[in-house]
Amino acid sequence: MTNVVRSLVLCLAVLPWLLVPAGAAEQMKVLAKVGPWPVVDHLTAYRGKLWFSASVKGRNHNSADIWSFEPNNRTLRHERHLFSQAAGAPLMHRGLLYWPYEDGRFSLGWGMIEVTNGEDWRPLLVPTAEIFHLHHLAELKGELLAVSSAWRAGYQLSSDGGVTWRRLYDHETPPRRVSRFTVTAADGGTVYSRLRERGGSRLVYWTGGAEAVRDVAGWPQGQPVMALISHRRAVYALTHRDRQSSIWRLKDGVARKLPAPAGAWWAMDLTSDGKRLWAVSRETGGGTVWRSADRGETWTRAATFSGGTPWSVRAFAGGIYVGGAGADGQGILWGAAPPGARQVRFPPPDLPRQYPSGGDGTDWQALGAELDQVMALKEAYENHGRGKLRDLVMKALAAGAPEGFLAARLGARFPGGRVKTFGGQLNARPAEVGRTMLLWAMGLAGQKGVPPELLVSPWTLPPNGPEKYFDPLLTAMWTIAVTRQRDRATIDALIARLTREDDPDWITSQAIGTLTAVTGKRFAYEKAAWRTWWESARLSWKP
């Protein structure tokens, strides 16, 4: 069996969704399998298609993929690669789909999001707090709320679709400790989140202003929060302990426990179609989808499935879908999908542009001289440059750095030796930190000019626990992807990268994702198809 068959298995039949009587349940079919990552998660509907992430769970790993599935023609498409430990939970906002990085490798202390209109993508930066993870996005009174984590949990708000941000709430956290907001949902002006900090896990709510978050009354604190969703003017929460789950309705900071649909109910996720609640539960060898038409008071079995473990459930266009981990180690999508999903034919909306281009009257000679002076200091690279060096690079970015201003400094003479990064956990060369920062700013600015020779060096860095690396190879591929740098030499180098057997799987994944972004081709993880295509297209290729 070829790699492409192992990576992409599409069913030949799509099961119509039937409104079955209580006690009966349809058998869901496997609609797709995707590899190489083992878990399909974060199902979401956008522009007539079902979108989802595929990633590795439970350990540090540097890749996540975004896929889409179109029910009408059973088309599966590799959409985007995220250089992220795992993708965060996405949100459709003002006609665009926002996908946060759960663990943004290039954030350099700030949060990262990628936004798409279904065709194009653009990165966005959340620079209003010390952020390592953006687990969730939510809408708060029509505005975009970024749920930030590590080092300090917080809420960041944008009124203009992610162009500018302001800090709403910063959770008080002792020095050298970590706090995280993870799963989140909003009900009117009240935000509910799972808070993880030293001492355990809590479900909290926040009503605005300078007031700190408060514990939700009646909630069994210390238990994990598996899901939070908004449904019919309330928030619903899911928790479990010892393979026994319970569902709760949250209103005005108070939790009320609802009846469980079964005695041994190991639920994984909740969703809403606007009228009904849906839940997915895990069972030996598969699972069950449950449906409630009365706000969670009573439940009926709607569908069952087999061949893996569920992680996510989504109602879309009259059908129901479940994503999870297949028994064969690949991500899996099950579905009971009706034909005739609504097609979105209006033009895709414009993407927000966060940073200007072309300068604003800044004295670029003076700013360049100041930046060069700081770049010559070894101490400027400590803690991966999160001080004056990062601030000067950001100053140039915010002022609309002219083309070449950042790229010209990639060849600077950097200090020798090594510096401590990530709180002293890792050491890196100043040149690695400096080039990473410059390339990162080029990507945010939308500026091409990455030297293709950065793509050809062998990978020699040993693995480390956090799976964090400062190497221009990695940032170069990200910058090429977000700027769509597509000259022949760049694609030559990316295709050649696919032949390297000594690369970690996540570097190969990033090379594939970069090729997808710059060429628009959808060969996913079929390396031979990429090489065959480029052999025929290379001589006539036009950037």
KESETI-972809 format. One record per residue (C-alpha): y, z, x; residue in one letter. Coordinates in Angstrom, 3 decimals, always signed. Each point is the difference from the previous one (the first is absolute). Layout:
R        v        w        u aa
R        Y        Z        X  a
...
% end
This chain:
R        v        w        u aa
R   +0.000   +0.000   +0.000  m
R   +3.380   -0.980   +1.432  t
R   +2.923   +2.353   +0.504  n
R   +1.927   -1.629   -2.802  v
R   -2.857   +0.598   -2.432  v
R   -0.298   +3.588   +1.131  r
R   +3.759   +0.507   -0.306  s
R   +0.663   -1.790   -3.273  l
R   -2.638   +0.006   -2.754  v
R   +1.272   -1.240   -3.322  l
R   -2.023   +0.274   -3.171  c
R   -0.644   -3.160   -1.954  l
R   +0.546   +1.652   -3.334  a
R   +2.805   +2.117   -1.393  v
R   -1.021   +2.452   -2.685  l
R   +2.109   -0.049   -3.188  p
R   +1.377   +3.382   -0.908  w
R   -1.448   +1.203   -3.289  l
R   +1.191   +2.929   -2.086  l
R   -3.355   +1.719   -0.110  v
R   -0.870   +2.750   -2.470  p
R   -0.040   +3.649   +1.045  a
R   -3.077   +0.815   +2.041  g
R   -0.531   -3.600   +1.142  a
R   +1.257   -1.339   +3.311  a
R   +0.268   -3.402   +1.601  e
R   -1.522   -0.594   +3.432  q
R   +2.777   -1.034   +2.372  m
R   -0.599   -2.826   +2.445  k
R   +0.868   -0.289   +3.670  v
R   +3.007   -2.305   +0.135  l
R   +0.558   +0.071   +3.749  a
R   -1.011   +1.588   +3.266  k
R   +2.389   +0.119   +2.912  v
R   -0.471   +0.919   +3.606  g
R   +0.066   +1.224   +2.572  p
R   +1.527   +3.255   -1.278  w
R   -2.179   +2.125   -2.277  p
R   +2.266   +1.176   -2.862  v
R   +1.945   -1.889   -2.695  v
R   +2.765   +2.208   -1.371  d
R   +3.458   +0.015   -1.635  h
R   -0.653   -2.613   -2.695  l
R   +3.269   -1.278   -1.484  t
R   +1.067   -2.877   -2.258  a
R   +2.725   -2.404   +1.103  y
R   +0.965   -3.541   -1.078  r
R   -3.224   -0.728   -1.874  g
R   -2.324   +1.212   +2.760  k
R   -1.756   +3.207   +0.955  l
R   +1.058   +1.222   +3.459  w
R   -1.791   +2.598   +2.091  f
R   -0.315   +1.397   +3.499  s
R   -3.074   +0.127   +2.227  a
R   -0.102   +2.595   +2.746  s
R   -1.903   +2.711   +1.824  v
R   +0.150   +3.498   -1.460  k
R   -0.344   +3.405   +1.586  g
R   +0.873   -0.854   +3.610  r
R   +2.815   -1.508   +2.030  n
R   -0.283   -3.772   +0.002  h
R   +2.650   -2.618   +0.627  n
R   -0.569   -2.581   -2.715  s
R   +0.270   -0.496   -3.735  a
R   -0.116   -3.260   -1.970  d
R   +1.620   -1.006   -3.286  i
R   -1.970   -2.354   -2.250  w
R   +0.545   -1.550   -3.414  s
R   -2.450   -1.096   -2.691  f
R   +0.886   -2.423   -2.805  e
R   -2.261   +0.536   -3.029  p
R   +0.461   -3.443   -1.586  n
R   -1.468   -1.975   +2.889  n
R   -1.755   +2.823   +1.890  r
R   +2.113   -0.661   +3.097  t
R   +0.011   +2.631   +2.739  l
R   +2.773   -0.296   +2.594  r
R   +0.801   +1.859   +3.205  h
R   +3.713   +0.744   -0.432  e
R   +1.208   +2.238   +2.809  r
R   -1.016   +2.176   +2.919  h
R   +1.628   +3.398   +0.451  l
R   -0.088   +1.657   +3.425  f
R   -0.620   +3.289   -1.698  s
R   -2.619   +2.733   -0.089  q
R   -0.451   -0.797   -3.674  a
R   +2.260   -1.587   -2.576  a
R   +2.052   +2.340   -2.150  g
R   +0.151   -0.227   -3.790  a
R   +2.135   -3.021   -1.075  p
R   +2.604   -0.329   -2.741  l
R   +1.429   -2.900   -1.979  m
R   +3.767   +0.494   -0.152  h
R   +2.652   -2.432   -1.241  r
R   -2.423   -2.915   +0.043  g
R   -1.229   +0.620   +3.566  l
R   -3.106   +1.671   +1.384  l
R   +0.652   +2.721   +2.568  y
R   -2.823   +1.121   +2.283  w
R   +0.606   +3.096   +2.151  p
R   -1.684   +0.664   +3.310  y
R   -2.117   +3.103   -0.154  e
R   +0.243   +0.266   +3.782  d
R   +2.624   -2.376   +1.352  g
R   -0.732   -0.688   +3.656  r
R   +3.408   -1.497   +0.754  f
R   +2.177   +2.350   -2.010  s
R   +0.978   +2.003   +3.088  l
R   +0.626   +2.993   -2.217  g
R   +1.125   -1.763   -3.161  w
R   -1.857   -1.322   -3.036  g
R   -1.087   -3.617   -0.468  m
R   -0.571   -2.152   -3.094  i
R   -0.860   -3.664   -0.442  e
R   +1.306   -1.692   -3.133  v
R   -1.169   -3.290   -1.525  t
R   +1.004   -2.319   -2.818  n
R   -3.535   -1.374   -0.120  g
R   +0.706   -2.687   +2.590  e
R   +2.134   +1.429   +2.792  d
R   +0.060   +3.416   +1.671  w
R   +2.655   +2.047   +1.747  r
R   -0.044   +3.410   +1.758  p
R   +2.257   +2.845   -1.092  l
R   +0.896   +3.137   +1.928  l
R   +0.511   +3.474   -1.507  v
R   +2.184   +1.732   +2.629  p
R   +1.228   +3.062   -1.895  t
R   -2.504   +2.596   +1.244  a
R   -2.578   +0.675   +2.684  e
R   -2.912   -1.911   -1.517  i
R   -3.427   -0.941   +1.161  f
R   -1.748   -0.806   -3.292  h
R   +1.182   -1.627   -3.209  l
R   -2.945   +0.690   -2.275  h
R   +1.595   -0.867   -3.334  h
R   +2.897   -1.691   -1.751  l
R   +1.205   +0.823   -3.491  a
R   +2.839   -0.837   -2.369  e
R   +2.462   +2.767   -0.757  l
R   +2.430   -0.879   -2.781  k
R   -0.245   -3.682   +0.898  g
R   +0.493   +0.514   +3.727  e
R   -2.467   -0.299   +2.881  l
R   -1.437   +3.276   +1.279  l
R   -1.809   +0.121   +3.353  a
R   -2.302   +2.996   +0.394  v
R   +0.146   +0.949   +3.672  s
R   -2.357   +2.121   +2.058  s
R   -0.559   +1.348   +3.473  a
R   +1.766   +1.485   +1.550  w
R   +1.871   +1.348   -3.024  r
R   -0.808   -0.878   -3.581  a
R   +2.905   -1.462   -1.914  g
R   +1.389   -2.438   -2.542  y
R   +2.182   -2.955   +1.009  q
R   +1.850   -2.051   -2.647  l
R   +1.300   -3.565   -0.046  s
R   +2.246   -1.391   -2.738  s
R   -0.014   -3.558   +1.385  d
R   -3.676   -0.879   +0.342  g
R   -0.522   +1.466   +3.470  g
R   +3.063   -1.294   +1.840  v
R   +1.631   +3.424   +0.366  t
R   -1.469   +3.469   -0.394  w
R   +1.133   +3.584   -0.455  r
R   -1.935   +3.207   +0.364  r
R   -0.624   +1.813   -3.287  l
R   -2.191   +2.852   +1.160  y
R   -1.242   +1.325   +3.339  d
R   -2.775   +2.577   -0.175  h
R   +0.589   +3.049   +2.184  e
R   -2.706   -0.048   +2.656  t
R   -0.439   +2.345   +2.995  p
R   +0.541   -1.523   +3.461  p
R   -3.036   -1.823   +1.414  r
R   -1.656   +0.027   -3.417  r
R   -0.628   -2.896   -2.376  v
R   +0.522   -0.366   -3.744  s
R   -0.990   -2.994   -2.108  r
R   +0.640   -1.294   -3.492  f
R   -2.863   -2.292   -0.982  t
R   -0.884   -1.056   -3.572  v
R   +3.159   -0.038   -2.146  t
R   +1.141   -0.905   -3.514  a
R   +3.315   +0.399   -1.826  a
R   +0.662   +0.955   -3.612  d
R   +3.650   -0.583   -0.842  g
R   +1.929   +1.959   +2.622  g
R   -2.961   +2.169   +1.046  t
R   -2.101   -0.973   +3.021  v
R   -3.532   +1.364   +0.452  y
R   -1.732   -0.161   +3.399  s
R   -2.937   +1.359   +1.877  r
R   +1.402   +2.099   +2.852  l
R   -2.169   +0.520   +3.055  r
R   +1.173   +2.506   +2.584  e
R   -1.297   +2.834   +2.105  r
R   -1.860   +2.302   -2.336  g
R   -1.415   -2.613   -2.353  g
R   +0.739   -2.492   -2.725  s
R   +2.218   +0.507   -3.057  r
R   +1.224   -1.980   -2.988  l
R   +3.784   +0.337   -0.187  v
R   +2.886   -1.413   -1.995  y
R   +3.659   -0.626   +0.738  w
R   +2.852   -0.454   -2.453  t
R   +2.802   -1.018   +2.348  g
R   +2.875   +1.471   +1.921  g
R   -0.343   +2.481   +2.821  a
R   -2.713   +1.912   -1.824  e
R   -3.321   +0.234   +1.845  a
R   -3.244   -1.265   -1.473  v
R   -1.851   +2.435   -2.238  r
R   -3.686   +0.503   -0.743  d
R   -1.238   -1.535   -3.237  v
R   -0.859   +2.881   -2.332  a
R   -3.612   +0.116   -1.128  g
R   -1.264   -2.337   +2.708  w
R   -2.973   +1.220   +2.107  p
R   +1.891   +0.097   +3.302  q
R   -2.059   -0.723   +3.087  g
R   -2.007   -2.754   -1.627  q
R   +0.579   -3.612   +1.071  p
R   +2.111   -2.289   -2.163  v
R   -1.912   -3.250   -0.314  m
R   +2.420   -1.904   -2.246  a
R   +3.352   +0.329   -1.778  l
R   +1.166   -2.578   -2.547  i
R   +2.759   -0.284   -2.576  s
R   -1.212   -0.669   -3.539  h
R   +1.839   +0.252   -3.320  r
R   +2.754   +2.388   +1.123  r
R   -2.221   +2.333   +1.996  a
R   -1.778   +0.079   +3.347  v
R   -3.771   +0.243   +0.246  y
R   -1.770   +1.548   +2.975  a
R   -3.557   -0.084   +1.258  l
R   -1.698   +2.561   +2.230  t
R   -3.525   +0.905   +0.951  h
R   -2.028   +2.660   +1.728  r
R   -3.723   +0.013   +0.760  d
R   -0.414   -3.418   -1.641  r
R   +1.452   +1.240   -3.265  q
R   +3.313   -1.561   -1.034  s
R   +2.612   +1.023   -2.507  s
R   +2.958   -1.809   -1.525  i
R   +3.363   +1.581   -0.839  w
R   +3.151   -0.953   -1.881  r
R   +3.236   +1.022   +1.742  l
R   +3.265   +0.513   -1.851  k
R   +3.106   +1.973   +0.962  d
R   -1.730   +1.476   +3.038  g
R   -2.995   +1.329   -1.979  v
R   -3.606   -1.247   +0.170  a
R   -2.411   +0.023   -2.937  r
R   -3.680   -0.689   +0.588  k
R   -1.587   -2.702   -2.153  l
R   -3.643   -0.353   -1.076  p
R   -2.240   -1.718   +2.537  a
R   -1.885   -3.055   -1.301  p
R   -3.329   +1.160   +1.469  a
R   -1.612   +3.141   +1.354  g
R   -0.486   -1.288   +3.534  a
R   +3.100   -2.094   +0.479  w
R   +1.003   -0.983   +3.537  w
R   +3.180   -2.001   -0.642  a
R   +1.830   -1.959   +2.698  m
R   +3.067   -1.584   -1.624  d
R   +2.082   -0.435   -3.167  l
R   +2.088   -2.848   -1.386  t
R   +1.926   -0.919   -3.148  s
R   +0.465   -3.285   -1.829  d
R   +2.965   +1.435   -1.897  g
R   -2.063   +0.898   -3.069  k
R   -3.253   +1.412   +1.335  r
R   -1.110   +2.104   +2.937  l
R   -2.803   -1.171   +2.246  w
R   -2.036   +1.939   +2.559  a
R   -2.730   -0.939   +2.448  v
R   -2.762   +2.414   +1.003  s
R   -2.502   -0.060   +2.797  r
R   -3.743   +0.175   -0.554  e
R   -3.077   -0.624   +2.101  t
R   +0.019   -3.668   +0.959  g
R   +3.072   -0.915   -2.048  g
R   +2.277   +1.403   -2.674  g
R   +1.513   -0.084   -3.474  t
R   +3.362   -1.016   -1.435  v
R   +1.266   +2.249   -2.818  w
R   +2.623   -0.728   -2.655  r
R   +2.199   +2.336   -2.063  s
R   +2.228   -1.140   -2.850  a
R   +1.331   +3.476   -0.842  d
R   +1.751   +1.162   +3.163  r
R   -3.096   +1.333   +1.675  g
R   -1.331   +2.192   -2.790  e
R   -3.194   -2.037   -0.528  t
R   -1.724   -2.608   +2.167  w
R   -2.553   -2.773   -0.437  t
R   -2.024   -1.959   +2.533  r
R   +1.519   -3.448   +0.388  a
R   -1.916   -1.533   +2.909  a
R   -2.469   +0.776   +2.763  t
R   -0.556   -1.550   +3.417  f
R   -2.348   +0.307   +2.963  s
R   -0.243   -0.801   +3.684  g
R   +2.622   +2.304   +1.474  g
R   +2.477   +2.848   -0.330  t
R   +3.241   -0.277   -2.021  p
R   +3.451   +0.826   +1.393  w
R   +2.517   -1.625   -2.334  s
R   +0.221   -1.224   -3.612  v
R   +2.552   -2.318   -1.642  r
R   +0.480   -1.487   -3.463  a
R   +1.467   -3.492   +0.200  f
R   +0.506   -2.798   -2.533  a
R   -2.544   +1.407   -2.435  g
R   -2.642   +0.606   +2.644  g
R   -1.047   +2.945   +2.119  i
R   -0.649   -0.042   +3.743  y
R   -1.427   +2.448   +2.525  v
R   +0.342   -0.108   +3.775  g
R   -2.097   +1.950   +2.440  g
R   -2.475   +0.083   +2.844  a
R   -3.024   -2.262   -0.280  g
R   -3.454   +1.227   +0.942  a
R   -0.083   -2.685   +2.715  d
R   +3.072   +1.370   +1.804  g
R   +2.509   -2.497   -1.392  q
R   +2.802   +0.577   -2.469  g
R   -0.970   -0.954   -3.541  i
R   +1.800   -0.976   -3.214  l
R   -1.752   +0.390   -3.351  w
R   +1.434   -1.321   -3.228  g
R   -0.327   -0.568   -3.693  a
R   +2.600   -2.739   -0.098  a
R   +0.994   -2.139   -2.973  p
R   +1.057   -3.613   +0.481  p
R   +3.572   -0.974   -0.683  g
R   +1.995   +2.487   +2.058  a
R   +3.696   -0.759   -0.358  r
R   +1.305   -2.292   +2.712  q
R   +3.397   +0.805   +1.510  v
R   +1.864   -3.276   +0.407  r
R   +3.604   +1.026   +0.509  f
R   +1.337   -0.371   +3.558  p
R   -0.659   +2.953   +2.295  p
R   +3.020   +2.288   +0.409  p
R   +1.868   +0.232   +3.285  d
R   -1.071   +2.627   +2.496  l
R   +2.449   +2.703   +1.058  p
R   +1.539   -0.497   +3.428  r
R   +0.603   +3.282   +1.732  q
R   +1.829   -1.029   +3.165  y
R   +2.734   -2.628   +0.462  p
R   -0.045   -2.865   +2.460  s
R   +2.676   -1.478   +2.202  g
R   +1.981   +3.123   +0.928  g
R   +3.056   +1.608   -1.590  d
R   +2.638   -0.030   +2.710  g
R   -1.901   +2.494   +2.167  t
R   +0.772   -0.123   +3.718  d
R   -3.471   -1.175   +0.921  w
R   +0.724   -0.082   +3.710  q
R   +0.953   +3.678   -0.032  a
R   -2.925   +0.996   -2.234  l
R   -2.372   -1.995   +2.194  g
R   +1.279   +1.713   +3.125  a
R   -0.456   +3.424   -1.603  e
R   -3.519   -0.893   -1.131  l
R   -0.922   -1.309   +3.452  d
R   +1.289   +3.193   +1.590  q
R   -2.146   +2.161   -2.290  v
R   -3.047   -2.245   +0.474  m
R   +0.188   +0.668   +3.750  a
R   -0.569   +3.754   -0.526  l
R   -3.613   +1.171   -0.035  k
R   +0.804   +3.014   -2.169  e
R   +1.260   -2.352   -2.742  a
R   -3.620   -0.952   -0.746  y
R   -1.318   +3.548   -0.508  e
R   -1.440   +0.585   -3.470  n
R   -0.122   -3.810   -0.390  h
R   +3.743   -0.410   +0.309  g
R   +0.887   +1.944   -3.132  r
R   +3.450   +0.932   +1.227  g
R   +2.902   -1.975   +1.375  k
R   -2.151   -3.028   +0.831  l
R   -1.260   -0.384   -3.569  r
R   +3.478   +0.707   -1.371  d
R   +1.581   -2.736   +2.122  l
R   -2.654   -2.536   -0.979  v
R   +0.576   +0.925   -3.652  m
R   +3.765   -0.276   +0.471  k
R   -0.455   -3.569   +1.199  a
R   -2.377   -0.741   -2.889  l
R   +2.349   +1.405   -2.645  a
R   +2.948   -1.926   +1.427  a
R   -1.859   -3.320   -0.218  g
R   -1.140   -0.553   +3.582  a
R   +0.530   -3.647   +0.963  p
R   -3.024   -2.163   +0.705  e
R   -1.367   +0.780   +3.454  g
R   +1.786   +3.334   +0.466  f
R   -3.241   +1.970   -0.379  l
R   -2.455   -2.614   +1.283  a
R   +1.925   -0.423   +3.278  a
R   -0.744   +3.632   +0.878  r
R   -3.771   -0.356   -0.243  l
R   +0.035   -1.075   +3.639  g
R   +2.133   +2.917   +1.188  a
R   -0.944   +2.000   +3.073  r
R   -1.330   +3.165   -1.604  f
R   -0.415   +3.343   +1.809  p
R   -3.354   +0.751   +1.563  g
R   -2.402   +2.846   -0.616  g
R   -1.074   +1.356   -3.369  r
R   +1.600   +1.990   -2.800  v
R   -1.400   +2.309   -2.684  k
R   -0.209   -1.354   -3.544  t
R   -1.109   +1.362   -3.373  f
R   +0.882   +3.568   +0.859  g
R   -1.728   -0.190   +3.377  g
R   -3.341   -1.204   -1.373  q
R   +0.215   -3.327   +1.803  l
R   +1.611   -1.504   +3.085  n
R   +1.511   -3.487   +0.181  a
R   +1.952   -2.146   +2.419  r
R   +3.723   -0.372   -0.749  p
R   -0.446   -3.789   -0.070  a
R   -2.596   +0.347   -2.789  e
R   +2.251   +2.246   -2.066  v
R   +3.108   -2.106   +0.634  g
R   -1.579   -3.350   -0.854  r
R   -1.611   +1.507   -3.110  t
R   +3.405   +1.186   -1.205  m
R   +1.747   -3.310   +0.725  l
R   -2.713   -2.052   -1.697  l
R   +0.017   +2.344   -2.988  w
R   +3.764   -0.477   -0.390  a
R   -0.401   -3.779   +0.315  m
R   -2.464   +0.060   -2.884  g
R   +2.340   +2.021   -2.197  l
R   +2.843   -2.370   +0.902  a
R   -2.132   -3.055   -0.845  g
R   +0.459   -1.423   +3.499  q
R   -2.577   -2.214   +1.671  k
R   -0.277   -0.314   +3.764  g
R   -3.164   +1.954   +0.848  v
R   -1.367   -1.335   +3.311  p
R   -3.536   -1.325   -0.713  p
R   -1.158   +1.363   +3.347  e
R   +0.136   +3.484   -1.534  l
R   -3.017   -1.034   -2.091  l
R   -2.410   -0.851   +2.804  v
R   -0.439   +3.224   +1.979  s
R   -3.441   +1.620   -0.221  p
R   -0.205   +3.274   -1.895  w
R   -0.728   +2.734   +2.543  t
R   +1.335   +3.197   -1.601  l
R   -2.742   +2.554   -0.714  p
R   -0.378   +1.338   -3.547  p
R   +1.813   +3.207   -0.893  n
R   -0.331   +2.384   -2.945  g
R   +3.190   -0.951   -1.866  p
R   -0.679   -3.725   +0.662  e
R   +3.630   -0.452   +1.077  k
R   +0.972   -2.478   +2.678  y
R   +3.197   -1.372   +1.473  f
R   -0.950   -3.490   +1.048  d
R   +2.204   -3.099   -0.428  p
R   -3.044   -1.991   -1.180  l
R   -0.118   +1.971   -3.235  l
R   +3.701   -0.015   -0.776  t
R   +0.263   -3.653   +0.996  a
R   -2.565   -1.023   -2.620  m
R   +1.780   +2.053   -2.666  w
R   +3.374   -1.546   +0.848  t
R   -1.483   -3.507   -0.002  i
R   -1.514   +0.665   -3.439  a
R   +3.139   +1.385   -1.655  v
R   +2.285   -2.693   +1.492  t
R   -2.538   -2.832   -0.507  r
R   +0.342   -1.183   +3.594  q
R   -2.281   -3.048   -0.129  r
R   +0.509   -2.126   +3.096  d
R   -3.049   -1.657   +1.534  r
R   -0.199   +2.304   +3.031  a
R   -0.012   +3.087   -2.212  t
R   -2.809   -1.310   -2.206  i
R   -1.944   -1.113   +3.091  d
R   +0.124   +3.564   +1.290  a
R   -0.997   +1.525   -3.351  l
R   -2.966   -2.362   -0.415  i
R   -1.101   +0.800   +3.545  a
R   +0.204   +3.695   -0.848  r
R   -2.760   -0.485   -2.586  l
R   -2.449   -0.927   +2.748  t
R   +0.386   +3.291   +1.885  r
R   -3.129   +2.088   -0.410  e
R   +1.528   +3.039   +1.746  d
R   +2.774   +0.579   -2.590  d
R   -0.391   +2.872   -2.478  p
R   -0.666   -1.230   -3.525  d
R   +3.491   +1.051   -1.130  w
R   +1.661   -2.230   +2.629  i
R   -2.071   -2.955   -1.189  t
R   +1.034   +0.900   -3.543  s
R   +3.665   -0.006   +0.965  q
R   -0.342   -3.406   +1.694  a
R   -1.570   -1.370   -3.200  i
R   +2.712   +1.575   -2.133  g
R   +2.691   -1.448   +2.255  t
R   -1.530   -3.480   -0.245  l
R   -0.124   +0.331   -3.786  t
R   +3.683   +0.978   -0.114  a
R   +1.293   -2.817   +2.200  v
R   -2.231   -2.872   -1.157  t
R   -0.645   +0.783   -3.684  g
R   -3.708   -0.729   +0.553  k
R   -2.517   +2.326   -1.647  r
R   -3.111   -0.092   +2.174  f
R   +0.007   +3.811   +0.183  a
R   -2.694   +1.218   +2.402  y
R   -1.754   -3.346   +0.531  e
R   +0.887   -0.548   +3.665  k
R   -1.771   -3.363   +0.239  a
R   +2.075   -1.336   -2.908  a
R   +3.224   +0.970   +1.787  w
R   -1.087   -1.776   +3.181  r
R   -1.174   -3.104   -1.848  t
R   +3.244   -0.235   -1.961  w
R   +2.160   +0.366   +3.115  w
R   -1.964   -2.630   +1.917  e
R   +0.926   -2.541   -2.679  s
R   +3.541   +1.245   -0.695  a
R   +1.258   +0.856   +3.471  r
R   +1.361   -3.335   +1.199  l
R   +1.879   -0.721   -3.222  s
R   +1.184   +3.584   -0.530  w
R   +3.665   +0.419   -0.812  k
R   +1.585   +3.485   +0.060  p
% end
